Amino acid sequence: MRTIILFIVLAILSLAAEAQEPRLPVMGLCIAAPERGFVREFDKFIREELAPLGVNTLVLRVDWNYEYETHPELRGDDPLTRKDVKTLVETCQDLNINLIPQVNLLGHQSWANKPGKLLEVYPQFDETPGVKMPLEYKWPNDDELYCKSYCPLHPEVHDIIFDIVGEIVDVFEANAFHAGMDEVFYIGDSKCPRCSGRDKAELFAGEVNLIHNFLAGKDCSMWIWGDRLLDGKVTGYGMWEASMNNTYRAIDLISKDVVICDWHYERPDLSAVMFAMKGFTVVTCPWRNPDVALRQLENTLLFISTATGVMKDRYAGILQTEWGNAERFVDEFLEIKKNGVTPGEDKRTAAGTFYLLTAETASLH
């Protein structure tokens, strides 16, 4: 009888352990949406690699790589079809992976010497039309051009933005949308007839809240990168990982419902604590430095395990970033899985970092 009772108790404890939430609510990957010809292979990668590794969140940077019906003029070359997207949606739903589409808003409206699709088709939305795209792009340059921005106060821009965001949220059946909004260097330009003289923090916050409110109407949460909300001078983070143009004060002006993706790639900086103390849910984002990524994981687990009951849930987990194309990442990851990670520079890639990171997190689930 005692043996039977012990067996029952152990079974109950086992079921209770299985029912517990994972220690990392978010274990994710942010990557470019696959090209059309790679959708089938990417779908296989999700099923055979990401899901078994415990990945439960996948942010796909779609941007203009979709056959938009509301604005077909904004389709990129050979865009994903509705059928392509639904293939990925169904796979992620089957595997309980939260699939989050991203379209870069406000900043990142150009790259190198070419405007992005929005400013190519609608040049009137350009915040800095006087800054011409160079024949050969170099950084630094006299115009301080990294990426163009659209003007957040242009009276027609949000008619287009809301159509695009609404359509992509619907086709992805998404409960969250990533709006990008990182590295916004052009905002409140002195020559803009609408933005000149405006408070840059208020301009940035206004755009965040406008998009947030639109998404809230669709029962969809908003994710953004957190760099523009950090003071680059006070923290020493500088102009890339933080703001040197005074947008950082927007941290006190935007909705606390916005999820902050806090990225630091060469140091395991602890700004996640500040975001959490401000009331935001925060996800820590590494890239291609495995030592930094593993320390970021260690810090996140420490925050979760030692925080107060109020703060604990604000530390949402880890989102690995990859800034190349999906095919290259998948090929590199599978090669590493087959042959292992070698010491030194060979592992300083997003794929190598992700391989080591997921090996470390596998024991947590």
BAMARLO-248825 format. One record per residue (C-alpha): residue number from 1; x, y, z. Coordinates in Angstrom, 3 decimals. Example, Ala and Ser with C-alpha at 12.3 -4.5 7.8 and 13.67 -1.06 7.14 Angstrom:
atom rogu:1 px:12.300 py:-4.500 pz:7.800;
atom rogu:2 px:13.670 py:-1.060 pz:7.140;
***
This chain:
atom rogu:1 px:0.000 py:0.000 pz:0.000;
atom rogu:2 px:2.828 py:2.358 pz:0.916;
atom rogu:3 px:4.456 py:1.655 pz:-2.441;
atom rogu:4 px:1.249 py:2.539 pz:-4.280;
atom rogu:5 px:0.881 py:5.799 pz:-2.346;
atom rogu:6 px:4.495 py:6.730 pz:-3.052;
atom rogu:7 px:3.977 py:5.992 pz:-6.745;
atom rogu:8 px:0.892 py:8.227 pz:-6.827;
atom rogu:9 px:2.707 py:11.078 pz:-5.064;
atom rogu:10 px:5.650 py:10.856 pz:-7.461;
atom rogu:11 px:3.291 py:10.830 pz:-10.429;
atom rogu:12 px:1.497 py:13.927 pz:-9.148;
atom rogu:13 px:4.803 py:15.735 pz:-8.576;
atom rogu:14 px:5.948 py:14.768 pz:-12.053;
atom rogu:15 px:2.767 py:16.126 pz:-13.643;
atom rogu:16 px:3.051 py:19.315 pz:-11.596;
atom rogu:17 px:6.643 py:19.812 pz:-12.757;
atom rogu:18 px:5.610 py:19.350 pz:-16.381;
atom rogu:19 px:2.818 py:21.876 pz:-15.935;
atom rogu:20 px:5.152 py:24.567 pz:-14.634;
atom rogu:21 px:5.981 py:27.475 pz:-16.876;
atom rogu:22 px:9.450 py:27.360 pz:-18.453;
atom rogu:23 px:12.026 py:29.502 pz:-16.726;
atom rogu:24 px:12.309 py:31.500 pz:-19.931;
atom rogu:25 px:8.860 py:32.598 pz:-21.110;
atom rogu:26 px:10.505 py:33.747 pz:-24.370;
atom rogu:27 px:13.205 py:31.682 pz:-26.060;
atom rogu:28 px:13.236 py:33.181 pz:-29.496;
atom rogu:29 px:14.916 py:33.894 pz:-32.809;
atom rogu:30 px:14.616 py:37.101 pz:-34.837;
atom rogu:31 px:15.527 py:36.542 pz:-38.478;
atom rogu:32 px:14.708 py:37.791 pz:-41.976;
atom rogu:33 px:11.684 py:36.140 pz:-43.525;
atom rogu:34 px:12.833 py:33.469 pz:-45.977;
atom rogu:35 px:12.878 py:34.109 pz:-49.691;
atom rogu:36 px:10.083 py:32.398 pz:-51.613;
atom rogu:37 px:12.314 py:29.638 pz:-52.900;
atom rogu:38 px:13.440 py:28.790 pz:-49.360;
atom rogu:39 px:10.077 py:28.634 pz:-47.583;
atom rogu:40 px:9.830 py:24.828 pz:-47.657;
atom rogu:41 px:13.357 py:24.391 pz:-46.255;
atom rogu:42 px:12.750 py:27.052 pz:-43.619;
atom rogu:43 px:9.502 py:25.379 pz:-42.602;
atom rogu:44 px:11.443 py:22.137 pz:-42.181;
atom rogu:45 px:14.028 py:23.981 pz:-40.081;
atom rogu:46 px:11.285 py:25.226 pz:-37.763;
atom rogu:47 px:9.882 py:21.724 pz:-37.331;
atom rogu:48 px:13.092 py:19.736 pz:-37.056;
atom rogu:49 px:15.438 py:22.189 pz:-35.356;
atom rogu:50 px:13.783 py:25.188 pz:-33.687;
atom rogu:51 px:10.893 py:23.414 pz:-31.993;
atom rogu:52 px:12.990 py:20.563 pz:-30.519;
atom rogu:53 px:15.412 py:23.180 pz:-29.147;
atom rogu:54 px:12.618 py:24.781 pz:-27.146;
atom rogu:55 px:12.242 py:27.881 pz:-29.328;
atom rogu:56 px:8.795 py:29.296 pz:-28.627;
atom rogu:57 px:9.009 py:32.703 pz:-30.338;
atom rogu:58 px:9.948 py:33.496 pz:-33.943;
atom rogu:59 px:10.183 py:37.107 pz:-35.121;
atom rogu:60 px:10.233 py:37.273 pz:-38.929;
atom rogu:61 px:11.459 py:40.492 pz:-40.494;
atom rogu:62 px:9.040 py:40.734 pz:-43.399;
atom rogu:63 px:9.216 py:44.436 pz:-44.299;
atom rogu:64 px:8.257 py:44.629 pz:-48.010;
atom rogu:65 px:8.812 py:40.951 pz:-48.766;
atom rogu:66 px:5.092 py:40.167 pz:-49.009;
atom rogu:67 px:2.489 py:40.440 pz:-51.775;
atom rogu:68 px:0.495 py:43.221 pz:-50.106;
atom rogu:69 px:-3.029 py:43.501 pz:-51.464;
atom rogu:70 px:-3.804 py:46.855 pz:-49.860;
atom rogu:71 px:-0.740 py:48.415 pz:-51.496;
atom rogu:72 px:0.652 py:46.215 pz:-54.272;
atom rogu:73 px:2.947 py:49.067 pz:-55.267;
atom rogu:74 px:4.953 py:48.350 pz:-52.093;
atom rogu:75 px:5.682 py:44.712 pz:-52.874;
atom rogu:76 px:9.353 py:43.787 pz:-53.029;
atom rogu:77 px:10.869 py:41.630 pz:-55.733;
atom rogu:78 px:9.462 py:38.072 pz:-55.718;
atom rogu:79 px:7.539 py:38.576 pz:-52.453;
atom rogu:80 px:6.125 py:35.895 pz:-50.196;
atom rogu:81 px:2.603 py:34.862 pz:-51.113;
atom rogu:82 px:-0.315 py:34.429 pz:-48.769;
atom rogu:83 px:0.092 py:30.667 pz:-49.198;
atom rogu:84 px:3.776 py:30.894 pz:-48.188;
atom rogu:85 px:2.898 py:32.800 pz:-45.028;
atom rogu:86 px:0.073 py:30.421 pz:-44.129;
atom rogu:87 px:2.479 py:27.478 pz:-44.397;
atom rogu:88 px:4.665 py:29.065 pz:-41.716;
atom rogu:89 px:1.678 py:30.177 pz:-39.638;
atom rogu:90 px:0.211 py:26.663 pz:-39.524;
atom rogu:91 px:3.568 py:25.119 pz:-38.631;
atom rogu:92 px:4.144 py:27.552 pz:-35.788;
atom rogu:93 px:0.615 py:27.094 pz:-34.491;
atom rogu:94 px:1.085 py:23.302 pz:-34.536;
atom rogu:95 px:4.309 py:23.668 pz:-32.533;
atom rogu:96 px:3.087 py:26.379 pz:-30.126;
atom rogu:97 px:5.614 py:28.875 pz:-31.487;
atom rogu:98 px:4.521 py:32.503 pz:-31.332;
atom rogu:99 px:5.096 py:33.866 pz:-34.851;
atom rogu:100 px:5.615 py:37.649 pz:-34.817;
atom rogu:101 px:5.972 py:39.614 pz:-38.068;
atom rogu:102 px:8.180 py:42.712 pz:-38.232;
atom rogu:103 px:7.968 py:45.702 pz:-40.529;
atom rogu:104 px:10.491 py:48.465 pz:-39.814;
atom rogu:105 px:8.649 py:51.675 pz:-38.989;
atom rogu:106 px:9.915 py:55.244 pz:-38.661;
atom rogu:107 px:13.636 py:54.548 pz:-39.187;
atom rogu:108 px:15.470 py:52.115 pz:-41.459;
atom rogu:109 px:13.663 py:53.391 pz:-44.552;
atom rogu:110 px:16.821 py:53.089 pz:-46.648;
atom rogu:111 px:19.949 py:50.973 pz:-46.761;
atom rogu:112 px:23.381 py:51.894 pz:-48.135;
atom rogu:113 px:22.688 py:53.896 pz:-51.314;
atom rogu:114 px:19.071 py:52.863 pz:-51.929;
atom rogu:115 px:15.773 py:54.008 pz:-50.419;
atom rogu:116 px:13.449 py:51.370 pz:-49.045;
atom rogu:117 px:10.206 py:50.579 pz:-50.808;
atom rogu:118 px:8.116 py:53.090 pz:-48.858;
atom rogu:119 px:10.289 py:56.083 pz:-49.731;
atom rogu:120 px:10.936 py:54.787 pz:-53.236;
atom rogu:121 px:7.215 py:54.812 pz:-53.971;
atom rogu:122 px:6.249 py:57.731 pz:-51.733;
atom rogu:123 px:9.277 py:60.083 pz:-51.637;
atom rogu:124 px:7.077 py:62.801 pz:-50.131;
atom rogu:125 px:7.197 py:60.902 pz:-46.823;
atom rogu:126 px:10.975 py:61.412 pz:-46.500;
atom rogu:127 px:11.933 py:63.277 pz:-43.304;
atom rogu:128 px:15.117 py:64.560 pz:-44.968;
atom rogu:129 px:14.462 py:64.966 pz:-48.713;
atom rogu:130 px:17.452 py:67.306 pz:-48.954;
atom rogu:131 px:19.779 py:64.416 pz:-48.080;
atom rogu:132 px:20.344 py:62.619 pz:-51.376;
atom rogu:133 px:21.212 py:58.938 pz:-51.633;
atom rogu:134 px:24.901 py:58.678 pz:-52.568;
atom rogu:135 px:26.183 py:56.752 pz:-55.554;
atom rogu:136 px:28.664 py:55.090 pz:-53.212;
atom rogu:137 px:27.724 py:54.823 pz:-49.553;
atom rogu:138 px:30.362 py:55.331 pz:-46.854;
atom rogu:139 px:30.159 py:55.814 pz:-43.108;
atom rogu:140 px:30.785 py:58.322 pz:-41.650;
atom rogu:141 px:29.630 py:60.924 pz:-44.159;
atom rogu:142 px:28.910 py:64.655 pz:-44.171;
atom rogu:143 px:25.134 py:64.130 pz:-44.062;
atom rogu:144 px:25.370 py:61.720 pz:-41.124;
atom rogu:145 px:23.269 py:59.387 pz:-43.262;
atom rogu:146 px:22.884 py:55.883 pz:-41.910;
atom rogu:147 px:19.263 py:55.140 pz:-42.762;
atom rogu:148 px:16.439 py:57.420 pz:-43.840;
atom rogu:149 px:13.286 py:57.941 pz:-41.767;
atom rogu:150 px:9.757 py:58.772 pz:-42.793;
atom rogu:151 px:8.203 py:61.930 pz:-41.384;
atom rogu:152 px:5.905 py:60.925 pz:-38.507;
atom rogu:153 px:3.840 py:64.084 pz:-38.969;
atom rogu:154 px:3.177 py:63.741 pz:-42.694;
atom rogu:155 px:-0.649 py:63.837 pz:-43.005;
atom rogu:156 px:-0.822 py:60.841 pz:-45.364;
atom rogu:157 px:1.851 py:58.459 pz:-44.095;
atom rogu:158 px:-0.277 py:56.627 pz:-41.543;
atom rogu:159 px:-2.986 py:55.816 pz:-44.054;
atom rogu:160 px:-0.351 py:53.658 pz:-45.740;
atom rogu:161 px:1.313 py:52.389 pz:-42.544;
atom rogu:162 px:-1.952 py:51.250 pz:-40.958;
atom rogu:163 px:-2.984 py:49.407 pz:-44.124;
atom rogu:164 px:0.353 py:47.551 pz:-44.255;
atom rogu:165 px:0.504 py:46.750 pz:-40.547;
atom rogu:166 px:-3.124 py:45.678 pz:-40.422;
atom rogu:167 px:-2.729 py:43.390 pz:-43.420;
atom rogu:168 px:0.455 py:41.731 pz:-42.175;
atom rogu:169 px:-0.999 py:41.182 pz:-38.689;
atom rogu:170 px:-4.094 py:39.593 pz:-40.223;
atom rogu:171 px:-2.300 py:37.235 pz:-42.617;
atom rogu:172 px:0.087 py:36.114 pz:-39.848;
atom rogu:173 px:-2.853 py:35.726 pz:-37.433;
atom rogu:174 px:-0.492 py:37.493 pz:-35.050;
atom rogu:175 px:-1.009 py:38.427 pz:-31.412;
atom rogu:176 px:2.122 py:40.601 pz:-31.519;
atom rogu:177 px:3.793 py:42.844 pz:-34.093;
atom rogu:178 px:7.398 py:44.067 pz:-34.090;
atom rogu:179 px:7.677 py:47.645 pz:-35.338;
atom rogu:180 px:11.474 py:47.898 pz:-35.318;
atom rogu:181 px:12.043 py:51.630 pz:-34.613;
atom rogu:182 px:15.746 py:51.217 pz:-33.833;
atom rogu:183 px:18.651 py:53.485 pz:-34.808;
atom rogu:184 px:16.428 py:56.435 pz:-35.677;
atom rogu:185 px:18.953 py:59.174 pz:-36.388;
atom rogu:186 px:16.770 py:61.361 pz:-38.595;
atom rogu:187 px:13.861 py:62.715 pz:-36.544;
atom rogu:188 px:12.632 py:66.249 pz:-35.947;
atom rogu:189 px:14.878 py:67.546 pz:-38.720;
atom rogu:190 px:15.424 py:71.304 pz:-38.667;
atom rogu:191 px:14.430 py:71.576 pz:-42.350;
atom rogu:192 px:11.254 py:69.511 pz:-42.100;
atom rogu:193 px:8.253 py:71.856 pz:-42.465;
atom rogu:194 px:6.259 py:69.736 pz:-40.008;
atom rogu:195 px:8.829 py:68.487 pz:-37.472;
atom rogu:196 px:11.231 py:71.404 pz:-37.209;
atom rogu:197 px:11.508 py:72.685 pz:-33.640;
atom rogu:198 px:9.529 py:69.797 pz:-32.199;
atom rogu:199 px:10.712 py:67.822 pz:-29.183;
atom rogu:200 px:12.334 py:64.680 pz:-30.592;
atom rogu:201 px:11.314 py:62.569 pz:-27.612;
atom rogu:202 px:7.700 py:63.620 pz:-28.083;
atom rogu:203 px:7.894 py:62.901 pz:-31.810;
atom rogu:204 px:9.275 py:59.419 pz:-31.183;
atom rogu:205 px:6.790 py:58.680 pz:-28.397;
atom rogu:206 px:3.930 py:59.979 pz:-30.509;
atom rogu:207 px:4.764 py:57.533 pz:-33.290;
atom rogu:208 px:5.130 py:54.619 pz:-30.872;
atom rogu:209 px:1.812 py:55.370 pz:-29.191;
atom rogu:210 px:0.000 py:55.874 pz:-32.487;
atom rogu:211 px:1.103 py:52.449 pz:-33.757;
atom rogu:212 px:0.481 py:50.896 pz:-30.329;
atom rogu:213 px:-3.095 py:52.177 pz:-30.231;
atom rogu:214 px:-3.785 py:50.897 pz:-33.735;
atom rogu:215 px:-2.479 py:47.450 pz:-32.780;
atom rogu:216 px:-4.428 py:47.460 pz:-29.515;
atom rogu:217 px:-7.561 py:47.818 pz:-31.591;
atom rogu:218 px:-6.640 py:44.528 pz:-33.229;
atom rogu:219 px:-5.869 py:42.815 pz:-29.872;
atom rogu:220 px:-2.215 py:42.768 pz:-30.874;
atom rogu:221 px:0.738 py:43.800 pz:-28.708;
atom rogu:222 px:3.614 py:45.966 pz:-29.940;
atom rogu:223 px:7.315 py:45.084 pz:-29.772;
atom rogu:224 px:10.143 py:47.529 pz:-30.511;
atom rogu:225 px:13.922 py:47.662 pz:-30.151;
atom rogu:226 px:14.887 py:49.599 pz:-27.036;
atom rogu:227 px:17.940 py:51.609 pz:-28.091;
atom rogu:228 px:16.145 py:54.912 pz:-28.723;
atom rogu:229 px:14.874 py:54.874 pz:-25.126;
atom rogu:230 px:18.348 py:54.824 pz:-23.561;
atom rogu:231 px:20.496 py:57.882 pz:-22.891;
atom rogu:232 px:23.665 py:57.265 pz:-24.895;
atom rogu:233 px:25.713 py:59.865 pz:-23.040;
atom rogu:234 px:24.810 py:59.053 pz:-19.437;
atom rogu:235 px:25.128 py:55.294 pz:-19.982;
atom rogu:236 px:28.150 py:55.468 pz:-22.253;
atom rogu:237 px:26.340 py:53.233 pz:-24.753;
atom rogu:238 px:26.819 py:55.766 pz:-27.552;
atom rogu:239 px:24.779 py:56.541 pz:-30.663;
atom rogu:240 px:24.087 py:52.986 pz:-31.848;
atom rogu:241 px:22.904 py:51.102 pz:-28.770;
atom rogu:242 px:21.324 py:54.250 pz:-27.327;
atom rogu:243 px:20.202 py:57.746 pz:-28.263;
atom rogu:244 px:22.396 py:60.801 pz:-28.640;
atom rogu:245 px:19.598 py:62.903 pz:-30.156;
atom rogu:246 px:17.376 py:63.155 pz:-27.075;
atom rogu:247 px:14.718 py:60.579 pz:-27.956;
atom rogu:248 px:15.549 py:58.708 pz:-24.732;
atom rogu:249 px:13.047 py:60.745 pz:-22.706;
atom rogu:250 px:10.304 py:58.969 pz:-24.659;
atom rogu:251 px:10.734 py:56.092 pz:-22.195;
atom rogu:252 px:8.423 py:58.016 pz:-19.847;
atom rogu:253 px:5.955 py:58.938 pz:-22.590;
atom rogu:254 px:5.069 py:55.625 pz:-24.239;
atom rogu:255 px:2.603 py:52.940 pz:-23.199;
atom rogu:256 px:3.922 py:50.416 pz:-20.682;
atom rogu:257 px:2.245 py:47.710 pz:-22.764;
atom rogu:258 px:5.020 py:47.982 pz:-25.365;
atom rogu:259 px:7.462 py:45.056 pz:-25.182;
atom rogu:260 px:11.082 py:46.230 pz:-25.284;
atom rogu:261 px:13.733 py:44.220 pz:-27.126;
atom rogu:262 px:16.931 py:45.268 pz:-25.377;
atom rogu:263 px:19.918 py:44.590 pz:-27.639;
atom rogu:264 px:23.595 py:44.726 pz:-26.717;
atom rogu:265 px:26.038 py:42.755 pz:-28.801;
atom rogu:266 px:29.547 py:43.273 pz:-27.435;
atom rogu:267 px:28.844 py:43.680 pz:-23.708;
atom rogu:268 px:26.204 py:42.114 pz:-21.435;
atom rogu:269 px:24.893 py:45.526 pz:-20.366;
atom rogu:270 px:22.156 py:45.517 pz:-17.728;
atom rogu:271 px:19.683 py:48.009 pz:-19.190;
atom rogu:272 px:16.984 py:45.323 pz:-18.975;
atom rogu:273 px:16.780 py:46.181 pz:-15.280;
atom rogu:274 px:16.013 py:49.814 pz:-16.059;
atom rogu:275 px:13.295 py:48.892 pz:-18.560;
atom rogu:276 px:11.732 py:46.504 pz:-16.035;
atom rogu:277 px:11.878 py:49.147 pz:-13.299;
atom rogu:278 px:10.108 py:51.538 pz:-15.651;
atom rogu:279 px:7.275 py:49.017 pz:-15.911;
atom rogu:280 px:8.044 py:47.428 pz:-19.306;
atom rogu:281 px:8.253 py:43.783 pz:-20.271;
atom rogu:282 px:11.779 py:43.328 pz:-21.635;
atom rogu:283 px:13.431 py:40.693 pz:-23.817;
atom rogu:284 px:17.249 py:40.532 pz:-23.913;
atom rogu:285 px:18.740 py:40.249 pz:-27.406;
atom rogu:286 px:22.220 py:38.891 pz:-28.255;
atom rogu:287 px:23.782 py:38.520 pz:-31.697;
atom rogu:288 px:27.087 py:36.895 pz:-32.621;
atom rogu:289 px:29.214 py:36.973 pz:-29.472;
atom rogu:290 px:28.626 py:33.685 pz:-27.611;
atom rogu:291 px:30.413 py:34.791 pz:-24.433;
atom rogu:292 px:28.194 py:37.858 pz:-24.195;
atom rogu:293 px:25.069 py:35.848 pz:-25.073;
atom rogu:294 px:25.711 py:33.260 pz:-22.368;
atom rogu:295 px:26.290 py:36.005 pz:-19.804;
atom rogu:296 px:23.047 py:37.679 pz:-20.932;
atom rogu:297 px:21.265 py:34.367 pz:-20.402;
atom rogu:298 px:22.835 py:34.035 pz:-16.959;
atom rogu:299 px:21.780 py:37.579 pz:-16.057;
atom rogu:300 px:18.219 py:37.051 pz:-17.289;
atom rogu:301 px:17.832 py:33.876 pz:-15.239;
atom rogu:302 px:19.239 py:35.714 pz:-12.225;
atom rogu:303 px:16.764 py:38.560 pz:-12.687;
atom rogu:304 px:13.855 py:36.119 pz:-12.964;
atom rogu:305 px:14.907 py:34.078 pz:-9.943;
atom rogu:306 px:15.693 py:36.997 pz:-7.611;
atom rogu:307 px:13.226 py:39.717 pz:-8.625;
atom rogu:308 px:10.187 py:40.670 pz:-6.581;
atom rogu:309 px:6.840 py:39.192 pz:-7.513;
atom rogu:310 px:5.937 py:42.465 pz:-9.219;
atom rogu:311 px:9.118 py:42.596 pz:-11.302;
atom rogu:312 px:9.654 py:38.909 pz:-12.069;
atom rogu:313 px:7.286 py:38.623 pz:-15.022;
atom rogu:314 px:8.790 py:41.661 pz:-16.722;
atom rogu:315 px:11.945 py:39.725 pz:-17.590;
atom rogu:316 px:10.522 py:37.812 pz:-20.515;
atom rogu:317 px:13.570 py:35.950 pz:-21.793;
atom rogu:318 px:15.999 py:35.827 pz:-24.718;
atom rogu:319 px:15.606 py:36.719 pz:-28.403;
atom rogu:320 px:18.602 py:35.754 pz:-30.570;
atom rogu:321 px:19.074 py:38.122 pz:-33.510;
atom rogu:322 px:20.417 py:37.335 pz:-36.982;
atom rogu:323 px:21.046 py:40.131 pz:-39.507;
atom rogu:324 px:21.788 py:38.109 pz:-42.632;
atom rogu:325 px:19.346 py:36.098 pz:-44.705;
atom rogu:326 px:17.513 py:33.023 pz:-43.496;
atom rogu:327 px:19.163 py:30.595 pz:-45.906;
atom rogu:328 px:22.677 py:31.477 pz:-44.768;
atom rogu:329 px:21.726 py:31.156 pz:-41.101;
atom rogu:330 px:20.095 py:27.768 pz:-41.598;
atom rogu:331 px:23.066 py:26.451 pz:-43.593;
atom rogu:332 px:25.541 py:27.660 pz:-40.958;
atom rogu:333 px:23.502 py:26.241 pz:-38.102;
atom rogu:334 px:23.159 py:22.811 pz:-39.709;
atom rogu:335 px:26.883 py:22.756 pz:-40.522;
atom rogu:336 px:27.716 py:23.573 pz:-36.894;
atom rogu:337 px:25.307 py:20.940 pz:-35.660;
atom rogu:338 px:26.976 py:18.367 pz:-37.893;
atom rogu:339 px:30.601 py:19.258 pz:-37.169;
atom rogu:340 px:30.452 py:21.080 pz:-33.833;
atom rogu:341 px:31.608 py:24.549 pz:-32.877;
atom rogu:342 px:35.318 py:25.228 pz:-33.066;
atom rogu:343 px:37.036 py:27.653 pz:-30.669;
atom rogu:344 px:37.840 py:31.240 pz:-31.558;
atom rogu:345 px:36.394 py:33.274 pz:-34.385;
atom rogu:346 px:34.573 py:30.338 pz:-35.973;
atom rogu:347 px:31.866 py:30.559 pz:-33.328;
atom rogu:348 px:31.457 py:34.353 pz:-33.529;
atom rogu:349 px:28.438 py:34.130 pz:-35.787;
atom rogu:350 px:24.758 py:34.350 pz:-35.000;
atom rogu:351 px:24.356 py:30.665 pz:-35.890;
atom rogu:352 px:27.249 py:29.607 pz:-33.663;
atom rogu:353 px:25.987 py:31.763 pz:-30.814;
atom rogu:354 px:22.470 py:30.400 pz:-31.214;
atom rogu:355 px:23.775 py:26.833 pz:-31.211;
atom rogu:356 px:25.589 py:27.349 pz:-27.903;
atom rogu:357 px:22.760 py:29.376 pz:-26.402;
atom rogu:358 px:20.076 py:26.796 pz:-27.166;
atom rogu:359 px:22.297 py:24.017 pz:-25.865;
atom rogu:360 px:22.476 py:25.920 pz:-22.598;
atom rogu:361 px:18.732 py:26.654 pz:-22.420;
atom rogu:362 px:17.660 py:23.102 pz:-23.337;
atom rogu:363 px:18.128 py:22.010 pz:-19.725;
atom rogu:364 px:15.771 py:24.735 pz:-18.507;
atom rogu:365 px:12.652 py:23.315 pz:-20.149;
***
